[in-house]
Structure formats: structure tokens, C-alpha cells
């Protein structure tokens, strides 16, 4: 179980803070279950109520500063996702998000940055779904790294670029 005040990554909701743990007084909630009351850190999505024993929603602690530094140090070694079938692209990205794995978020970002550059070089616009997935991947990855590194969310991209350029 997580403790109150802990930052966690919750499913596709990104970084959340555990505000409370206990029974809910909502008619939809099972009366004998404990729930996490979560607030999304980087989104105005309101409050989430997640069963503490849920096996459907992946919840994990935010990575440590050392793990964040290690992830950034190895980003250049992470390969983008190979999209063999354009019609399955959205499903592939959705499955990657469901893992709640920050390495998968890096793969999505690399894939979408490359797709964006290719489309722009051909004079085409970026697709709405690519933009949406790109934003979600950035929000999830940069949000977690900001908490882990103790820096502002808006400074994360520059921090990553600086670290990678030094290598």
C-alpha cells in the first residue's frame, strides 16, 4: 500500500498524489474496500478514487532521482516503436501507455518526434491522434521526471537535452 502524501504513477492518469486512503461513502463504491483518493499533479482532472487492491489499474511509485538520471542517461539507447501497420498505430500506442512504463513513454516520444519531422518535411500537418499521444507521453514522462528530479515540469525537456548533449 502507498502512504498518504506519496507521489505515484496511476494508470493512464500520470503522476498523482495520494491524498487519502480508506472507505468511500459513495453509492458506487464497495463498502468494505479501501480506496486511494488521488489528485492528479499536472492535470486539472479533479479527484480519482481507485480501489487499493485494484489489479486492473497499474499503480507504481514515482521513480527515484537515481532511476530518473539513469533513464535519461540511457534514452539514446531506447529504440522507437516500429509501426508496420498504420491502422494499428493507435492501438500500439494505447497498449504502450497501459504498461505505465516510462521506457515505453520514451519509445512513444521517439516514434512520434520522428513521425512529426517526416510529415513536416513533406509539407504535411501532424495528425490529431499523433499530437494527442505526443502530449500524453510528454505529460506522463516529464511529470514523473519533474517529481523525481525535484525540478519544474517545464524545465524537464531542457534538462534531458542538456544531459544527452553532454554524453
N, C-alpha and C positions, 0 to 999 in steps of 0.2 A: 504494500500500500504506500501511496505517496503521502507526504505530510502537508499540512496547510502552509501556504507560502512558497511551496516548491514550484519551480517552472518545469513544465513538461511539454512534450510534443504529443498532441492528441489527434490521431487520425488525419483527416484532411483539413483540420481546422488550424493547423500550425501551432505556434507557441501559445500556451495557455498557463495561467497561474491558478493553482489550487486555492480556492477561497474558503471552501468548507467541505467537510465530509460528514455524511450522516443520512438519516431517513428524510424523505421528502414528504411534504404534505400536499402533494398534487394527486388528483384522482387517477392520472395515467401511470403513476409510479407504483411499483410493488412495495407494499407497506413494510415488508421485512428485509428489504435490501438497503445497503448503504450506497449512496451516490456521491460522486465528486461534483461539487459546484465549481465550475471553471469559468474564468474570464479570459477572453482572447486578448493577448497583449497588443497585437498590431492590427487589429481589426475592430470595427465598431459593431461586431456581430452580437453583442449582448452576452448573456449568460448561457452556458451549456450545462446540462445535467447528464452525467454519464455514470451508468452503474459501475461501482468499484470493481466488480468481478466480471466485467464485460469481456467476452472472448471475441466479439465482433469488431470492436474498435481498438485499434492498436494505440497504446499509450506507452510512452517511454520517457525517462528523464532527459532533459536537455544535456547535450554532451559537455564534458569538462573543457576548460580552457586548453589543456594539453591536447585533447582529442580534436578540438577545433583547429589548433595550429597544425596538427598532423594532417587533418583533412585538407587544409589549404596547401600544405607542402606537397601533397600528392595529387592535387587536382589535375595537373598536366598529364598524369598517367591514366586518368579515368577516361575511357573511350565514350564517345557519344553513342546513342542508340541507333542501330541500323534500322531504317524504315524500308522494308521491302514491298509493302503494300499500303499505298496512300489511304485506302479505305479503312485500314485497321489502325492508322496513326493515333487517333483519339483514344481508342481502347488501350493501346500500348502505353500511352502517357497516363491514363487513368489507373491502370494496373501498377505502374511505377509509383504513383502517388500513394496508392493504398498500402505500399510496403512501409511507409513512414521512415524511409531510409535516406539520410542526407546524401549518400553517394549516388542514389538514384536521381535525386534532385539535380545534382551536378551533371549527370548524364543528360537529363532533360534540357538543362540550360545550354549545354554544349551543342546539343542537337538543334535546338531552336535558334541559337545565335547563328549557326551555320546556315540554317534554312532561311533565316531573315536576310543575311548578307547575300545569299544566292538570289533570292527573289528581288531584292532591291537592285542588284547588279543587272538584272534582266528588265528593270523598269516596272516591276510588278509590286503591288502592295502586299504587306504581310497579312495572312488570313486572320480572321477574328478569333478562331479557335487557337491558332498558334500564339497570338497575343495574350489570350486568356491563360493558356498553360504557362507561358513565359512569366507572366505576372505572378501566378500562383507559385511557381518554382522559386522565383526570386523572393517572394514574401516568406515562404517556408524556410529556405536556406539562409537568407540574410537575417531573418528574425531569430533563428536559432543561434547563428554565429554572433549576433549582436549581444544576446544574453550571455553566451559562453565567454566571449572576449571582454565583456563589460564596456562596449562602445555603443555609440548611437547607431541605430538601424541604417540611417542614411550614409554612414561612413564605411559600411561593410564592403561595398563594391570596391572602393578606392583602396581599402586595406588589403583586400585579396590581390588586386592588381599590383600594388607595391611589393607584396610578399613574393608573388610569382616572378616579377621582373628581377628581383634580387637573386633568384636561383640560378 
